[in-house]
Amino acid sequence: MATGAKNSLGTVFSIETITPGTYIAIEEIIDIPGILGDKSGKIDVTSLDSVGYKEYISDALKDAPEVSFKCNFVESALGQTRVKLLAGTGATTSFQLVLPNKVATKGTTITRSGYITSRSITSAKGGQLILDFSIQFSGAPVETVAV
């Protein structure tokens, strides 16, 4: 049976501009970790009657992840400049991940709100300059599957 796996080349991660609903790509991202990594909360209900294991129930709330990204630093890049402008402000904005699709113009799109919690530029001897930034996502993601 042939695999249905897809190559990640062509994946685009974007940040909303000052015009709502308009996005600009964050350039030269090296790695995109899981922005759908929500975790359900739990309540420890272990009692003196519990035998051998702790017991938990769901608190019915999901916790959106804080995710770190790495990019090749490009000083004139517009998407990276938008990250710079919003870093540390606490301003919530929208982010969009578009997965590649061989058939359609674009593949599955995941849109999610969040704010940039940190931004730094790192340099290693003999290596490229790296822009590191983190986003604390908030609320539920909206996933639109390409047809």
Order of alpha helices (4+ residues) and beta strands (2+ residues): beta-beta-beta-beta-beta-beta-alpha-beta-beta-beta
